[in-house]
């Protein structure tokens, strides 16, 4: 586990949710859950797995297209960064 630096005094008190747990969390720990436009739910995990629940085929296809477009953008950004660094 990576130690997390506590907030500075200037940040104010740590926000707390109704369960008593801190609401400040590192990004990427929990899977992202979202409703799909065509119906159903998608649960996206940080290691590249997507679990679809009650998703009709058109909603699944739309999600695949959106994720493919995002992947292409990230790859282009990585190539651009490598070019600028070299």
C-alpha positions in Angstrom: 0.0 0.0 0.0 1.3 3.4 -0.9 1.2 5.9 2.0 -1.0 8.9 1.3 0.1 12.3 2.7 -2.5 13.8 4.9 -4.0 17.1 3.8 -2.3 20.3 4.8 -4.0 22.5 7.4 -4.9 25.0 4.7 -7.0 22.3 3.0 -9.4 22.4 5.9 -10.9 19.4 7.6 -11.1 16.1 5.8 -14.6 15.6 4.3 -16.4 12.6 5.6 -19.3 10.6 4.0 -22.2 9.3 6.1 -20.4 6.0 6.7 -17.7 7.9 8.5 -15.1 7.2 5.9 -13.0 9.9 4.2 -14.4 11.1 0.9 -10.9 11.9 -0.4 -9.6 8.8 -2.3 -7.0 8.1 -4.8 -8.3 8.0 -8.3 -8.5 4.6 -9.9 -9.0 2.4 -6.9 -12.7 1.6 -7.4 -14.2 0.6 -10.8 -16.1 3.2 -12.8 -19.8 2.4 -13.1 -21.9 4.2 -15.6 -25.4 3.9 -17.2 -25.3 3.2 -20.9 -27.3 5.4 -23.3 -29.1 2.4 -24.8 -29.9 0.8 -21.5 -27.9 -1.3 -19.1 -24.9 -0.6 -16.9 -21.1 -0.8 -17.6 -18.5 -1.4 -14.9 -15.0 -0.4 -16.1 -12.0 -1.7 -14.3 -8.6 0.0 -14.4 -6.8 -3.0 -15.9 -8.9 -2.9 -19.1 -11.9 -5.1 -18.2 -15.5 -4.0 -18.8 -18.4 -5.8 -17.3 -21.8 -5.1 -19.0 -25.1 -5.7 -17.1 -28.4 -5.9 -19.0 -26.9 -4.1 -22.0 -28.5 -4.6 -25.3 -26.2 -5.2 -28.3 -26.5 -1.6 -29.7 -25.5 -0.2 -26.3 -22.5 -2.5 -26.1 -21.4 -1.6 -29.7 -21.7 2.2 -28.8 -19.5 1.7 -25.7 -16.9 -0.3 -27.7 -16.8 2.6 -30.3 -16.4 5.2 -27.6 -13.6 3.2 -25.8 -11.8 2.5 -29.2 -11.9 6.3 -29.9 -10.5 7.1 -26.5 -7.8 4.4 -26.9 -6.8 6.0 -30.3 -6.5 9.4 -28.7 -4.4 8.1 -25.8 -2.1 6.3 -28.2 -1.7 9.5 -30.3 -0.9 11.5 -27.2 1.7 8.9 -26.1 3.4 9.0 -29.6 3.4 12.8 -29.6 5.0 12.9 -26.2 7.7 10.4 -27.2 8.4 12.5 -30.3 8.7 15.7 -28.2 11.0 14.1 -25.7 13.3 12.5 -28.3 
